[in-house]
Amino acid sequence: MVIKILGSGCRNCAKLQENTEKALKEIGMEAEVLKVEDFEEIMEYGVMTTPGLVVDDKVIASGKVLKPKEIVKALQDFK
């Protein structure tokens, strides 16, 4: 599983990455977590507001920082 955090590296992007790592640890799931800061690549996902969360090339959220519980719920759909 590949998870991408889309954004410029702002505080919200960092928080989303932190929450994603917490969620993965909580459910004992391993994934490659990548930061994507290139706006051309971000636009390829159709994300206009950051941060964005992408799991296996599917956009899960954009424009908000999901809480760990919300991320856990989204990740369980990919198990």
C-alpha positions in Angstrom: 0.0 0.0 0.0 1.2 3.5 -0.9 -0.1 6.5 0.9 0.6 10.0 -0.4 0.3 13.2 1.6 -0.3 16.0 -1.0 0.7 19.5 -0.1 3.4 22.2 0.1 4.8 21.0 3.3 2.7 23.3 5.5 1.7 22.7 9.1 -1.6 21.0 8.0 0.3 18.7 5.7 2.7 17.7 8.5 -0.3 17.1 10.8 -2.0 14.9 8.3 1.2 12.9 7.9 1.5 12.5 11.6 -2.2 11.4 11.9 -1.7 9.0 9.1 1.3 7.4 10.8 -0.7 7.2 14.1 -3.6 5.5 12.3 -1.3 2.9 10.6 0.3 2.1 14.0 -3.1 1.8 15.7 -4.3 -0.8 13.3 -0.9 -2.5 12.8 -0.8 -1.8 9.0 2.3 -1.2 7.1 2.4 1.2 4.2 4.8 3.4 2.3 4.0 7.0 3.2 5.3 9.6 0.7 5.1 13.4 0.7 4.2 14.9 -2.6 5.0 18.6 -2.8 5.1 19.0 -6.6 2.0 21.0 -7.6 1.8 19.5 -11.1 1.7 16.0 -9.6 -0.9 17.2 -7.0 -3.0 18.6 -9.8 -3.0 15.2 -11.6 -5.1 13.9 -8.7 -7.6 16.7 -9.1 -6.8 18.1 -5.7 -7.3 21.8 -5.6 -6.9 22.4 -1.9 -4.3 20.8 0.3 -3.6 18.8 2.3 -4.7 15.8 0.3 -4.6 12.1 1.3 -4.2 9.5 -1.4 -4.3 5.7 -0.8 -3.2 3.5 -3.7 -3.8 6.4 -6.2 -7.4 7.0 -4.8 -8.0 10.4 -3.3 -9.5 9.9 0.2 -9.6 13.5 1.3 -8.5 17.0 0.3 -8.6 20.4 1.9 -8.8 19.1 5.5 -6.7 17.3 8.1 -8.3 14.0 8.9 -8.2 12.7 12.5 -6.5 9.4 13.1 -9.9 7.7 13.6 -11.1 8.9 10.2 -8.0 7.6 8.6 -8.3 4.2 10.3 -11.8 3.9 8.9 -10.7 4.8 5.4 -7.7 2.4 5.5 -9.8 -0.5 6.7 -11.7 -0.3 3.4 -8.4 -1.1 1.6 -7.6 -4.3 3.7 
